[in-house]
Amino acid sequence: MSDANRTQMLSTDPNRTQLGAPPMLDPNKTMMGTAPTLNATVTIKPVQCTVCKTFNPAGVMFCVDCGLIFDRALPADAFGAPAIQLPMLVEQSGREHPIRPGTNVIGREGDVLLADGRCSRRHAQITSTDGVLTLEDLGSTNGTKVNGTALAAGEKKILSGGDTLSFGGVELKLSLPGTAGANATAVISSNKTAAIATPPKVEVAPATLVGPDKEYPLKAGLNSFGRKSDNDVSITDPYVSGKHGVIEITDNGYFLTDIGSTNGTMLNDAKLSPNMRTAITAEDVIRLGSLELRIRSNETTGS
């Protein structure tokens, strides 16, 4: 006889929903996650140049403003392959322009930028194919020379390391990786102290750019001036452009060129036309805004 106060065990109803144990997570099973959305914002940080402080797009190898090379050589890979170095066109100031595989246009507009009024916009081009560099003049106004020999328009010349290239008078030296003297440090083979035949001479700048409170030495050849620190003459004045102009010191005299500055260059109260090479003397006054500059010759005549 059943006791009414006793808990009765009911038989399992096959139609009743049963609660089972939670599913076990299999660590070897591939789990489907959430797919990435196309609406997600991805932040790409620009690269800031350490010299001119210009922000460049991510992934570039050189500064789009001053030309500083961020990554001249590709690093060796994990299997020990050697680093890949590029040929360089080196200015007298030491600034380098890499020559990449393929066609490299040289001029005021191109892959190798030469901000000089004597250069055409598309002056010449160097083609790099399987390690062979070929120079071709593109019909420039002032011509192209290799080691002093002029090239005809359309003529192609195979280049060698150490060649001096002239683009309308702007000279650059070709440096090839692996050639003798390219980026090499001279080492004295003997441990003995080498005697110096003649005492070293202190080089004197052939001319000086004189300002109201500062003087700037000028070397023979091209002297770029502007607000940025990578110029040969750095003038920290808000009126002066980052790349303002060029002063050229030659045996035939001094020359001034405004390379398209924002506020212009005045010479004796006359504004210079951009990219117009103009002869100047020690009596001329160069005005950059309220800043007045004069050029002074440091050459002395012998007795």
Phi, psi and omega in degrees: 000136185279141176269125184291337182270002183262137179293127183262138175271119182271147176289152182291130177272118182294341181267002184266140178290127182256138176271119180257184178287148178298150181294144180273138179279118180274114182294343181266001184266136178287125181258138178273122179257189180277130180291147179293146181265145179284347182272359181288140180272126179250124183267123177248119183278131176288164180258124179266129179292134180284346182263300184262356177067017178283139177273125183249154176301149180296138175097352181284153182266344181214156181293131182287348182259300185261349177086008178300130183276118179282324185218088184288322183236138176284132184293156177295147182276182186292345182261009174086018177293144183291155178291149181259121179249148183259149171297154183230141165261121188250125177282169178296332179283350182099352179293137185247144176237118182287145175254111184266159178304139182103207184264131179238109180278136182244134178157194179288343173224114181168194180285324174252105186273123177239102184277072181221136184295341180280346180269139173286165180298314173241086190280308183205178176214147175244126179254125180253113181228115178053040177084357179260125181257128180236127181259138179220131175280135184261032180079039183291162181288315186257004171085167180231137180232149173238113183054039177087353180261124183285145175258140173284156179300126181089348179287140181250138183227126177283131186261156176233160179298136181093354178297143175260121182252134180241124179245092182068017182110347176274114186262137175226149179256135179272123179244122179254136178296136177091351179276157182296129177090352180279114178055028182261144178262128181289134181237132177281125186287335182260153176276355182278152178287126182278135179281140179267123183294316180230144180295147180294146179257141176280120181287135178249129179299135182295338180207164181224136173268116188257123176252182182293328182225010182204149177241144183237117178291142180242130179270165175294137183102214185270136176232105178282144176226149182170186185282333184284151187287344181275002174285157174296324175238109181263117182245108184275079178225132184297338179284335185277137178285163178302314173239096191267309184195187182223134171249127184249128179253115181231172176291340182266002179133194182248144183224142181239135179225126170272125186261034176092040180293161182290313185260357174083173180231131179256136175236108183054047177071007176250129182281131180282143173285142181301140176062026177254113181286121187234131178288140179228161179231178180292341180276345183284150178248123177261124181244125173243091188071236177268359182273125179252132182229148175227156178256136182235131179279136178255004182282138179245144179273143180285160181279000000 
